Amino acid sequence: MNEAGPPAGDFLSELRATLGDKGVVVEAGDMEPFLREWRGRFTDLKARCVALPHSSAQVAAVVKLCAKHRVPIVPQGGNTSLVASGVPFGGGDELILSLARMNRIRAVDPLNHTITVEAGCVLQTVQEAAAKVDRLFPLSLGAEGTCQIGGNLSTNAGGVNVLRYGNAREQVLGLEVVLPDGRVWDGLRALRKDNTGYDLKHLFIGAEGTLGIITAAVLKLYPLPRDVHTAFVALRDPAAAIELLARARGASGDRCTSFELIPRLTVDLVLRHVPGTTDPLDAPHDWYALIELSGPDADGDTGAVLESLLERAFEDGLVVDATIAQSAAQAAALWRIRETVSEGEAAAGASLKHDVAVPVSQVPAFIAAATPEIETALPGVRVMAFGHVGDGNVHFNLIQPEGMDRQAFYAEWPRLSTLVHDRVTAMSGSISAEHGIGHLKRDALPHYKSAVELDLMRTLKAALDPAGLMNPGKVL
Amino acid sequence: MNEAGPPAGDFLSELRATLGDKGVVVEAGDMEPFLREWRGRFTDLKARCVALPHSSAQVAAVVKLCAKHRVPIVPQGGNTSLVASGVPFGGGDELILSLARMNRIRAVDPLNHTITVEAGCVLQTVQEAAAKVDRLFPLSLGAEGTCQIGGNLSTNAGGVNVLRYGNAREQVLGLEVVLPDGRVWDGLRALRKDNTGYDLKHLFIGAEGTLGIITAAVLKLYPLPRDVHTAFVALRDPAAAIELLARARGASGDRCTSFELIPRLTVDLVLRHVPGTTDPLDAPHDWYALIELSGPDADGDTGAVLESLLERAFEDGLVVDATIAQSAAQAAALWRIRETVSEGEAAAGASLKHDVAVPVSQVPAFIAAATPEIETALPGVRVMAFGHVGDGNVHFNLIQPEGMDRQAFYAEWPRLSTLVHDRVTAMSGSISAEHGIGHLKRDALPHYKSAVELDLMRTLKAALDPAGLMNPGKVL
């Protein structure tokens, strides 16, 4: 595209006139942080420049300028995508549009339970602004100190609280979006109900910047839970986890905020490789669940509900051992096991990660079917099936056989991931539960989506971005 | 369109060959129930015929046939639209495609908390199928014994449980849709997480059949609440309602399932016109709230939470009197006041209804501003501002001045509703909170939507339904 457009100098000088010198980065060294791919799988990435607008009007001006000069745009938030969705692959053609300077909290309305934020707000900043007015913004995930809310919405992020509160998508009441032609759609409504035509916001949420650039959002807030109880539970088997989850939801009136499945292998790796972790239970067991119930106030019955739930499950043989945290410190120690899984994994060798989902009721059958398939395909491989089982979301990660060469193991990726994804698809599951498609899974997508669905997606892309300048090569 | 296409005889015989004789209705008398507009505002409606497919494949075949013969299609569910969305206005050109025979429950999965239903299932049937497996399907509204789930989804229905569970949209995990070209999109996924491309389901939900025909859906289920507590509360003023709502959400850990605002005028009309209703409190008050908290089991603390909430609100002057139902019969009596509002209204004379929403925190300001505007515009008019205040959804209904001629009052509709909608729009609200646009509000829409948003909607319509055969003249 570069060759076809007007001279690069014209474009850059117009861009500088639009954003000021501080708003445009062109030096290779200065661009480097924007070109770093989070998982380190892709290197030597190049961009034409980085634009740093500080208002929606500036974003719109940049997009118009890019449309005029036919410059492809890669929108970027905190650059923590796990599927390489926010970095350029165009060999230097593309402009990176970073939302980092658009980081104002525009409004907080505690009585409407809403907060209005710009796309560049770091997730943790949004959480903190909510807490200041005694409210909860429930989206929570590992990268929350770095990732930006615009990226969270563009990828429909998941995380640890989806069971109770839903994905990022479910937190949105309104959006402001700069369209591919540079017009601004002001859909920043703070309404719980609005049935006046097509729901446009859901089109842009999860579209990974391929249909437009989210510049601001009105998000839902919730009452702050003050009575949080955490248990680490040894289970009879994965099927017991699903039964216990249903009981926990029923017994607590859906106060169940987290339900994470963890196999023994994971606990072993964490205990071995992560300093300061200890085994919560006296003897080892094959499967565990980390369960959290969250009630409104410290005098409530949430703790009693959790105790009685586990007692009955123990009597019925679903649970074989359990510990309930008696303090915030003990709860943090239990969560530390879950939160350091990646650390333990990394120390154990190379790993191939699969972020898949099946219906919650099918999780045990999926693990039972996929595990031996993988173990047969590559003897010695260590299967770690853990994750947000309350959402049917299994992080089905494969750790290299001990002693195997790292690169030789990586070379097995296409074969092994095809096995995993075929099994998931046979069970009506998803090959990307919460991370998105981005660049990484784009080529796999056509094998797992119906022709009708792909065609619908292409129709929407062509209708909204006919020039194909928005985050090219991602998703489709 | 009729004139331009092939002879009607060809079309009808092909249609009969596709659906069988029972699947096609052409006699005027037999078509009459399908041509009746629910609110009775439109009469003398005409259709070419009514098609009654009993499978998605048959729906697809009908749509293909209509595409071939250029016959416009009006999809119809239970025909209870409040905005004339499911009836034809084409003077006899259109085919009504009724989903009534597609009424199977395809699957129930209690451990996945899902149910898979066909579009023609009556809402109450879905609720009952869920209850049979000890689960709740929370969508609940006045027409639930008649309306069909496909219509509920196509209009993104609201109802009395939105505060806790969200609108119809929020209940959907997957959809099956027959597209305008007759292809079937099988998006019947039962997944809590699936980030593999654009979210297509939200495009069809709330589109009122203008982009395709929803034929089946996977819906979310929830634990069945067994500890439901209902209070009828006299409030200091509408602002006290908003403060009490926030407190109720916080104190109960979001177990607040209903929060309905009711003015004294409404209670008066119900008591006067609806047999068997009694005033729940000793003395009259200007404003009331009907509040329901729903907990998991009868031994829980939900009742205590409600009592303590109201005690504190009484001490702080938000609540001036209150009664808590001590039995299911008492709770039903309290709900009867809310549920018979339309009946009381109808007995009091002609009424002009407005289904509007503003941010929850703005409800008091909206009522305070709009009421005197209307009273000044038409002296003697009786303003009834009631409804789902927990969602910011006010049914701002105007009852004719006593003694005024009914038709003369109806003639005031454009003037009065413009006043109401202008005020709503000035407060960043919605002119249709839960009923949709349909035929009734189509012409008003361009005055209240931005040009950018209307253009986006038209772009989507043109991309998905280029021939314009899907429910023409509705929404856009």
Interface residues (C-beta under 8 A of the other chain):
Chain A: D109 P110 L111 N112 H113 T114 D134 T155 N156 G158 V162 L163 G166 N167 R169 E170 L179 R183 V184 W185 D186 G187 R189 A190 L191 R192 K193 D194 N195 T196 G197 Y198 D199 L200 H202 L203 I205 G206 A207 L211 Y222 P223 L224 P225 D227 I242 E243 A246 R249 G250 A251 S252 G253 D254 R255 S294 G295 P296 D297 G300 D301 T302 V305 A357 V358 P359 V360 S361 Q362 H388 G390 D391 G392 N393 S428 G429 S430 I431 S432 A433 E434 H435 G436 I437 K441 L445 Y448 K449 S450 V452 E453 L456 M457 T459 L460 A462 A463 L464 V475 L476
Chain B: D109 P110 L111 N112 H113 T114 D134 T155 N156 G158 V162 L163 G166 N167 R169 E170 L179 R183 V184 W185 D186 G187 R189 A190 L191 R192 K193 D194 N195 T196 G197 Y198 D199 L200 H202 L203 I205 G206 A207 L211 Y222 P223 L224 P225 D227 I242 E243 A246 R249 G250 A251 S252 G253 D254 R255 S294 G295 P296 D297 G300 D301 T302 V305 A357 V358 P359 V360 S361 Q362 H388 G390 D391 G392 N393 S428 G429 S430 I431 S432 A433 E434 H435 G436 I437 K441 L445 Y448 K449 S450 V452 E453 L456 M457 T459 L460 A462 A463 L464 V475 L476
